[in-house]
Amino acid sequence: MPERRRGWCVPGGRRGLTVSTLVLVILFGAGGTGLAAPPPPPNPSDSELNNSKADANAKAGEVGRLTNQLAQAEQKLSQLQDDVELKQEEANKALVDLQSAQDAAAQAENDAKAARTEADAADAAIEKARNDLKTFAAASFQQGSTVGSLSAYLSADSPKDMLARAQLLDAVGGDRLNALDRLQQAQTEKANKDSAARKAAEIAQQKQDAAREAKTSADSAQSAAIRAQDSQATQNTQLEKNKSDVEQQLYAAQSKVDGLQGQRQRYQDWLAQKQREDDERARQAALGSSGGGGRPTSRPPAGPAGSSIEAVIARALSKIGLPYAWGGGNASGPTRGIRDGGVADRYGDYNKIGFDCSGLMIYAFAGVRGLPHYSGYQYTAGRRVPLSQMRRGDMLFWGGAGGIHHVALYLGGGQMVEAPQSGLRVRVAPVRYGGIMPYATRLIG
C-alpha cells in the first residue's frame, strides 16, 4: 500500500530510489529550510594533543628558567650600574679634592714666598744696623762730642762732666744695640715663618700628590666598573636573545596546542551542530505538511607646589628634559659634561650641555647655599632626618658601604626630580627605595 508523506507517494517498487532521495532531503533540508551541516573539520588525535601540550610545557619551563636567569642578570646589571655611578661620584670627589689640594698648595707657596721676602727685608735691615753700629763706633773714636769717642772722656772738664758723657754714650750705644737685638729677633721670627711656610708648602704638595694618586685610582676603579658593566650587559643581551628565541618557540608550541585544541573544539561543535540539525530535520519531517513547527531562533548573549623650598623645587623642575651630562651643572645652570673614559664618553656627555645628579642639586639650591659637586659631600651638607620624616625639598641619596652614588630632590607624594644617568634626561620619577640611604638631607627648615 502506498505511503503518503507531504503530498508525494513512495511506491513499493521505487523504494531504493525514494530512500536515497529522503536521505538527501534530510541532509539538505526539507522544504528548503537551509539547515545543511558543513563538512566535518579535522579532528586531531589525543596523542597529537598530548604531545603538543608536553612540548609547550617544556618550552614554558625553559622560558621560566631563562626569565629567572635574566631577572638575576638584570639585578646584577643594576648593581653594576650602581657601582659605576658610585665610581663616577668618587671620581667627582677626587676632582674636588684635587682642586682643593692644588689651591692649598698654591696658597702655601705664596705664603712661603711672602715669608722669604720678609726674611730678606729683615736681613737687609740687620745689615744696615751693623753698618750704622760700625759708623757709630768709628765716630766715637774720631770725634770728641756727645756722639761718643774716647776723646769725649778725655776732654771732660770735671769728673761730673765725664760721668755724664759716659752715661750718654752708654745710652746711645745701648739704644743701637737694642735696635740690633730687635732686628735680629725679627729676622729669627721671619725665618721661622719662612720655615713654617715651606713646611706647609711641602705638606700641601704631599696632599696634592695624594689627591692626584686618588684621582688616578678612582679613574682606574671606574674603568674596571665600566668593563664589568659592559661584560654583564653583553651577557644580558645574549640572555635576552635566548629568552626571546625560546619565547618564540613557546608561542609556536602554544599556537600548535591552541590550533589542535581549536580543531578538536570545532569538530565537537560541528558534531553538536550536526546533531541539532539532524534532530530539527527529523522533527520537521515528522510534522509533515501541518507546518506546526518553525525554526528555533536564538539571540546572542549580552556582553559586559612662594617659599624658599618651592623656589628650590621650581629651579629643579625648570630643567626637566635637559640631557644628563656627567660632570655637568653649576649654580648658574647646565654646563658641558666632562670625559670619564667610559660610559659617559660612549654617550658623548662631554659634548652635551646638561646636569649630572649632584650638579642638578647645586643649581637647585644655589639660592640657599653652595654645594660641592659630589653627592657624598652633599649627603653631609645639611641636617639629616630619617626617611620616615622626609618632606618636600629634602635631598634623597642612594649608596651603601662603598659610599654615595646618586642624589635626587624629593617633591612629596612619593615623587622626586633627578638627573638619572647617561643617555637619559632630567625627569620626575617615583622614589626608588632599593639601595636608598636611611636619611634624607634637609637644607631648609
Order of alpha helices (4+ residues) and beta strands (2+ residues): beta-beta-alpha-alpha-alpha-alpha-alpha-beta-alpha-beta-alpha-alpha-beta-beta-beta-beta-beta-beta
